[in-house]
Amino acid sequence: MNMTGLLLRSTVVAALGGLLFGFDTAVISGTTESLERVFSLDSAMLGFTVASALIGTITGSLAVGRPGDRWGRKPVLIILAVLYFVSALGSALAWAWVPLLLFRFIGGLAVGGASVMSPMYIAEISPARQRGRLVAVSQFNVVLGILLAFFSNYLLAGLMQGHENTWRWMFGVEALPAAAFFVLLMGIPPSPRWLISRGRKSEARAVLERLGEPDVDERTREIVESLDIAYNHSAEGLFSRKYLFPVACAVLLAMFNQLSGINALMYYAPRIFRMAGAGESASLLQSVAIGGTNLVFTILAMAVIDRFGRRRLMITGSLGLILCLGLVARAFYARDFSSGIVLFSLIGYIAFFAFSQGAVIWVFISEIFPNRVRARGQALGSFTHWFMAAVVSWTFPVIADYSGGHAFALFGIMMVLQLLFVLFMMPETKGVSLEEIQKKLGIE
């Protein structure tokens, strides 16, 4: 089936929420040294400053589900674009530590909301055979945003060398893509599944036709059938017995995603490379190498995720992550940084992460829940992801100051547990419609 222009355009626009998600996540990595100096922060206070955005992210991921169900996916994405813009300008103009925390918290609200709403919207407009690839566009934009943040930080540090307000420009540049996101959202259609849930079947059929759905009647019937069950069981909660398996899968996958240490690397990449003996300029450039590798292997994963499936990518990635984290931990324990082993191992680490967890997590969580609880299920997965991100990001500077080896060894052990989860519990969801997945999992 050929992809329509509207389907591709709507996917790319919605995925800009992911680009801003990635940019906002990584941009602070270039500012940590300045923030420590300007606001007189110790390691614990720096960790809290980084985690302030993640506290907002936790809140946003929890709060976005109900507005998404009530108002629709598109209006909520528009609100998130405004929050991104306010956060970027506010962080750039912050006059004290507390206002900086507040504006970073607002940005976190947008990141949390986008981590739920962007992949959900894309999943709900995508045909089954293309859904994995299209939802992965959101993850592609996340890693593109990360690369752009690393590159922007490196560029600004070079152009404004020695300028005390460079960190303000690093934060403020995010306002440009946030404004573009707001404008472009005006041209995408509402989710057809949300329209049917609000009784607007004729509008939903029109959207499905414009999106290139090959059998509009059959898809409409499947969506109505799955939603009718919701109306007949309106009092049932997400944690009822029939949903325990998808809940467990979403929570475990989201936990392991962060217990791999990915956000420790995203938030503290220059700091990690300085710990391994690199200078400031070299550490920022090495961060760009990490971001570039992330982008390349995300593209590779997108190309094969609907052919190889979610489980095969996760198995491959888990094995690679265990090896690379073990090498990094050994280098820190032995204080052996002369051969560049930390840089090469972390490049390998980010390659395996992007090829597996990075591409799979938001695709899988957007698929595993039935229509009637998808918003709440997606919010739960996102909440778990960002809660663990806050824990890891808050504690990493303190643990790393004590022992970098301990931090990376712990991440490696978590990846052993993830491998066991994938081998013995995680189901395969490739090539199956969202309505068929719930039948496959025994949810009627």
Legacy VTK file of the C-alpha trace (Angstrom):
# vtk DataFile Version 3.0
C-alpha trace
ASCII
DATASET POLYDATA
POINTS 444 float
0.000 0.000 0.000
1.360 3.415 -0.954
1.713 6.054 1.712
-0.392 9.179 1.110
1.064 12.667 1.319
-1.260 13.530 4.201
-0.219 10.455 6.190
3.478 11.220 5.753
3.032 14.945 6.437
0.917 14.350 9.566
3.451 11.823 10.859
6.389 14.192 10.358
4.575 17.136 11.962
3.410 15.148 14.998
6.925 13.759 15.325
8.279 17.309 15.739
7.050 16.897 19.301
9.706 14.192 19.499
12.371 16.484 18.034
11.677 19.053 20.743
11.568 16.218 23.296
15.095 15.181 22.234
16.440 18.729 22.025
15.098 19.641 25.460
16.507 16.423 26.932
20.043 16.938 25.658
20.514 20.713 25.567
21.194 20.991 29.294
24.276 18.774 28.894
26.208 21.730 27.499
25.145 24.088 30.289
25.928 22.083 33.440
29.372 23.566 34.063
28.052 27.129 33.638
25.032 26.428 35.847
27.308 25.099 38.594
29.355 28.292 38.438
26.569 30.883 37.951
24.227 29.472 40.601
26.906 27.987 42.924
25.564 24.422 42.661
27.120 21.330 44.218
26.687 17.839 42.660
23.385 17.174 44.439
21.945 20.582 43.462
23.089 20.105 39.868
21.370 16.718 39.826
18.164 18.351 41.082
18.441 21.099 38.453
18.617 18.464 35.720
15.855 16.454 37.373
13.539 19.495 37.631
12.648 19.071 33.970
12.099 15.370 34.594
9.730 16.092 37.481
7.735 18.141 34.987
7.999 15.286 32.513
6.554 12.835 35.038
3.688 15.234 35.702
3.088 15.840 32.007
3.057 12.153 31.120
0.492 11.473 33.852
-1.704 14.488 33.152
-1.887 14.361 29.353
-4.028 11.230 28.974
-7.351 12.685 30.128
-7.126 15.906 28.043
-6.050 13.747 25.098
-9.217 11.675 25.455
-11.485 14.659 26.073
-10.184 17.300 23.650
-8.356 15.136 21.121
-4.733 14.427 20.284
-4.211 17.436 17.987
-5.373 20.215 20.400
-3.167 18.780 23.147
-0.147 18.758 20.806
-0.813 22.459 20.116
-0.792 23.211 23.859
2.492 21.297 24.205
4.059 23.438 21.467
3.213 26.549 23.498
4.777 25.037 26.624
7.997 24.227 24.732
8.201 27.852 23.535
7.596 29.332 26.998
10.165 27.013 28.566
12.864 27.846 26.013
12.547 31.614 26.401
12.050 31.451 30.180
15.117 29.245 30.715
17.218 31.552 28.539
16.096 34.631 30.501
16.142 33.035 33.991
17.378 35.599 36.520
17.863 33.170 39.418
18.028 29.446 40.176
14.370 29.040 41.195
12.939 30.643 38.000
15.268 28.397 35.997
13.831 25.364 37.810
10.294 26.589 37.069
10.870 27.061 33.335
12.706 23.741 33.064
9.711 22.160 34.830
7.394 23.702 32.193
9.587 22.241 29.462
9.355 18.917 31.224
5.556 19.103 31.100
5.840 19.449 27.312
8.342 16.583 27.008
6.178 14.266 29.116
3.066 15.155 27.171
4.805 14.748 23.807
6.271 11.373 24.776
2.677 10.153 25.168
0.753 12.125 22.568
3.065 12.179 19.530
3.508 8.388 19.172
-0.141 7.810 20.146
-1.383 10.133 17.419
0.917 8.537 14.834
-0.118 5.003 15.873
-3.787 5.952 15.515
-3.435 7.340 11.977
-1.121 4.570 10.684
-2.057 1.397 8.745
-0.920 -1.773 10.542
1.804 -2.720 8.020
3.467 0.693 8.278
2.773 1.519 11.920
6.109 0.449 13.380
8.042 2.467 10.812
5.813 5.534 11.170
5.719 5.577 14.975
9.505 5.165 14.871
9.623 8.514 13.017
8.838 10.051 16.404
11.858 8.297 17.898
13.947 9.341 14.883
13.027 12.943 15.627
13.907 12.440 19.298
17.445 11.395 18.374
17.646 14.089 15.691
16.716 16.596 18.396
19.436 15.167 20.652
22.022 15.488 17.870
20.898 19.032 17.084
21.178 19.957 20.768
24.706 18.520 21.036
25.747 20.215 17.783
24.091 23.505 18.755
25.907 23.460 22.109
29.233 22.732 20.388
28.650 25.460 17.805
27.587 28.095 20.334
30.497 27.243 22.650
32.877 27.808 19.735
31.238 31.000 18.474
30.852 32.542 21.951
34.043 31.181 23.496
34.444 32.514 27.003
31.150 34.452 26.972
29.385 34.076 30.300
25.877 33.958 28.736
26.520 31.147 26.249
24.323 28.823 28.332
21.373 31.211 27.878
21.658 30.961 24.084
21.858 27.165 24.366
18.464 27.134 26.082
16.873 29.897 24.013
17.487 28.458 20.533
14.776 25.833 21.213
12.111 28.539 20.802
12.553 28.430 16.994
11.513 24.784 16.408
8.786 25.185 19.072
7.221 28.034 17.087
7.449 25.989 13.860
5.777 23.020 15.584
2.858 25.234 16.660
2.276 26.563 13.140
2.569 23.211 11.351
0.141 21.456 13.706
-2.686 23.562 12.275
-2.514 21.542 9.032
-2.920 17.963 10.314
-6.229 16.066 10.757
-7.629 14.769 14.057
-7.132 11.105 14.974
-9.854 8.970 13.317
-9.951 6.671 16.347
-10.556 9.660 18.627
-13.303 10.943 16.294
-15.092 7.579 16.451
-14.777 7.564 20.243
-16.655 10.893 20.245
-19.406 9.583 17.947
-18.143 11.428 14.841
-18.009 8.390 12.555
-18.529 10.177 9.229
-15.636 12.561 9.962
-13.455 9.609 10.956
-14.263 7.784 7.692
-13.296 10.867 5.714
-9.968 11.110 7.564
-9.255 7.386 7.049
-9.888 7.771 3.319
-7.553 10.785 3.108
-4.884 8.854 5.034
-5.007 6.039 2.452
-6.678 3.304 4.530
-7.318 0.457 2.006
-10.497 -0.858 3.656
-12.252 2.006 5.410
-15.396 -0.020 6.190
-13.485 -2.858 7.855
-11.187 -0.537 9.822
-14.144 1.562 10.997
-15.994 -1.573 12.071
-12.982 -2.838 14.053
-12.528 0.505 15.816
-16.240 0.779 16.670
-16.259 -2.793 17.968
-13.266 -2.224 20.234
-14.718 1.043 21.541
-18.176 -0.462 22.080
-16.591 -2.794 24.616
-15.284 0.273 26.418
-18.759 1.778 26.648
-20.098 -1.493 28.011
-17.331 -1.608 30.624
-16.893 2.098 31.322
-16.183 1.563 35.030
-13.227 -0.777 34.518
-9.817 0.661 35.315
-6.438 0.289 33.669
-5.308 -1.982 36.506
-8.167 -4.464 36.151
-7.128 -8.104 35.741
-7.530 -8.246 31.950
-4.946 -5.484 31.435
-2.296 -6.730 33.876
-0.118 -8.275 31.180
0.124 -5.181 28.913
0.579 -3.018 32.033
3.452 -5.207 33.222
5.087 -5.218 29.771
4.846 -1.433 29.407
6.159 -0.739 32.915
9.087 -3.169 32.649
10.140 -1.989 29.195
9.992 1.656 30.324
11.974 0.905 33.493
14.719 -0.956 31.658
14.900 1.797 29.046
16.144 4.214 31.711
18.040 1.693 33.830
20.285 1.239 30.803
21.697 4.658 31.772
20.695 6.371 28.532
19.624 9.651 30.115
22.731 9.745 32.284
24.641 9.814 28.992
22.260 12.309 27.346
22.329 14.770 30.265
25.951 14.348 31.312
27.854 13.301 28.152
30.420 16.139 28.294
30.871 15.546 32.042
31.440 11.795 31.472
34.067 12.496 28.805
35.768 15.041 31.086
35.840 12.338 33.783
37.676 10.197 31.211
40.265 12.932 30.662
38.882 14.957 27.706
39.063 18.756 27.618
35.926 20.930 27.415
35.931 21.422 23.627
36.794 17.758 22.991
34.059 16.605 25.379
31.428 18.642 23.505
32.661 17.292 20.145
32.602 13.717 21.458
29.000 14.346 22.522
28.217 15.238 18.888
29.728 11.869 17.870
27.369 10.169 20.335
24.399 12.067 18.883
25.410 11.234 15.304
25.725 7.524 16.082
22.335 7.640 17.776
20.790 9.107 14.630
22.404 6.638 12.182
21.374 3.534 14.125
17.870 4.860 14.731
17.462 5.185 10.942
18.726 1.616 10.562
16.256 0.360 13.181
13.384 2.198 11.485
14.244 0.450 8.217
14.001 -3.036 9.737
11.602 -2.799 12.699
8.558 -3.968 10.708
10.564 -6.728 9.014
12.595 -8.110 11.936
10.057 -7.349 14.666
10.324 -5.730 18.072
11.686 -8.734 20.021
14.602 -9.467 17.687
15.810 -5.871 17.898
15.533 -5.946 21.694
17.513 -9.193 22.001
20.310 -7.878 19.763
20.421 -4.571 21.617
20.433 -6.120 25.081
23.459 -8.298 24.274
25.374 -5.348 22.816
24.544 -3.081 25.741
25.765 -5.640 28.262
29.126 -5.844 26.449
29.632 -2.085 26.002
28.607 -1.132 29.544
30.943 -3.806 30.887
33.855 -2.283 28.942
33.078 1.250 30.203
32.807 0.045 33.801
36.141 -1.789 33.491
37.846 1.335 32.081
36.674 3.446 35.034
37.628 0.807 37.591
41.116 0.445 36.038
41.430 4.218 35.341
42.534 3.189 31.831
41.508 6.009 29.477
44.587 6.198 27.240
43.211 4.016 24.420
39.946 5.893 23.971
38.050 2.834 25.224
35.391 4.961 26.937
34.586 6.898 23.757
34.475 3.800 21.532
32.497 1.765 24.069
29.950 4.560 24.530
29.596 4.916 20.752
28.937 1.162 20.635
26.533 1.539 23.552
24.508 4.263 21.841
24.454 2.265 18.588
22.976 -0.790 20.298
20.556 1.352 22.312
19.284 3.220 19.239
18.899 -0.052 17.307
16.819 -1.634 20.058
15.221 0.213 22.979
15.352 3.626 21.356
13.346 2.490 18.332
11.087 -0.012 20.106
9.857 1.595 23.334
7.324 4.133 22.046
6.210 1.867 19.197
5.567 -1.046 21.551
3.834 0.957 24.277
1.576 2.658 21.723
0.566 -0.791 20.399
0.086 -2.982 23.447
-3.021 -1.362 24.965
-6.580 -1.592 23.550
-8.239 1.547 22.144
-10.359 2.055 25.247
-7.391 2.411 27.626
-4.588 3.384 25.227
-4.238 6.954 26.477
-4.014 5.799 30.099
-1.692 2.918 29.224
0.593 5.171 27.197
0.605 7.651 30.072
1.550 4.897 32.535
4.444 3.745 30.346
5.642 7.297 29.872
5.307 8.069 33.605
7.409 5.009 34.467
10.016 5.976 31.881
10.343 9.538 33.165
10.167 8.630 36.843
13.142 6.320 36.357
14.853 9.002 34.238
14.507 11.460 37.136
15.930 8.943 39.611
18.904 8.092 37.380
19.630 11.696 36.373
19.346 13.033 39.929
21.643 10.406 41.438
24.178 9.931 38.635
26.439 12.945 39.464
26.711 11.829 43.080
27.376 8.150 42.233
29.789 9.067 39.419
31.758 11.380 41.720
32.194 8.379 44.031
32.822 5.764 41.315
32.119 5.909 37.583
32.715 2.159 37.462
29.891 1.450 39.913
27.417 3.489 37.852
28.115 1.709 34.559
28.349 -1.733 36.167
24.868 -1.228 37.637
23.508 -0.253 34.221
25.056 -3.420 32.747
23.383 -5.640 35.358
20.033 -4.041 34.524
20.527 -4.975 30.870
21.007 -8.621 31.850
17.591 -8.463 33.531
16.140 -6.767 30.455
17.368 -9.614 28.254
15.530 -12.103 30.468
12.341 -9.994 30.214
12.519 -9.940 26.416
13.271 -13.659 26.104
10.559 -14.898 28.450
7.801 -12.278 28.544
7.732 -9.660 25.766
5.216 -10.450 22.948
5.768 -9.676 19.259
3.402 -7.049 17.775
4.734 -6.453 14.255
2.296 -6.388 11.336
-0.880 -6.730 13.421
-3.659 -4.114 13.620
-4.167 -2.408 16.974
-7.561 -4.114 17.294
-6.072 -7.572 16.531
-3.312 -7.104 19.104
-5.847 -6.945 21.929
-7.382 -10.216 20.678
-3.928 -11.791 20.453
-3.337 -10.888 24.106
-6.730 -12.331 25.096
-8.335 -8.963 25.830
-11.948 -9.030 24.634
LINES 1 445
444 0 1 2 3 4 5 6 7 8 9 10 11 12 13 14 15 16 17 18 19 20 21 22 23 24 25 26 27 28 29 30 31 32 33 34 35 36 37 38 39 40 41 42 43 44 45 46 47 48 49 50 51 52 53 54 55 56 57 58 59 60 61 62 63 64 65 66 67 68 69 70 71 72 73 74 75 76 77 78 79 80 81 82 83 84 85 86 87 88 89 90 91 92 93 94 95 96 97 98 99 100 101 102 103 104 105 106 107 108 109 110 111 112 113 114 115 116 117 118 119 120 121 122 123 124 125 126 127 128 129 130 131 132 133 134 135 136 137 138 139 140 141 142 143 144 145 146 147 148 149 150 151 152 153 154 155 156 157 158 159 160 161 162 163 164 165 166 167 168 169 170 171 172 173 174 175 176 177 178 179 180 181 182 183 184 185 186 187 188 189 190 191 192 193 194 195 196 197 198 199 200 201 202 203 204 205 206 207 208 209 210 211 212 213 214 215 216 217 218 219 220 221 222 223 224 225 226 227 228 229 230 231 232 233 234 235 236 237 238 239 240 241 242 243 244 245 246 247 248 249 250 251 252 253 254 255 256 257 258 259 260 261 262 263 264 265 266 267 268 269 270 271 272 273 274 275 276 277 278 279 280 281 282 283 284 285 286 287 288 289 290 291 292 293 294 295 296 297 298 299 300 301 302 303 304 305 306 307 308 309 310 311 312 313 314 315 316 317 318 319 320 321 322 323 324 325 326 327 328 329 330 331 332 333 334 335 336 337 338 339 340 341 342 343 344 345 346 347 348 349 350 351 352 353 354 355 356 357 358 359 360 361 362 363 364 365 366 367 368 369 370 371 372 373 374 375 376 377 378 379 380 381 382 383 384 385 386 387 388 389 390 391 392 393 394 395 396 397 398 399 400 401 402 403 404 405 406 407 408 409 410 411 412 413 414 415 416 417 418 419 420 421 422 423 424 425 426 427 428 429 430 431 432 433 434 435 436 437 438 439 440 441 442 443
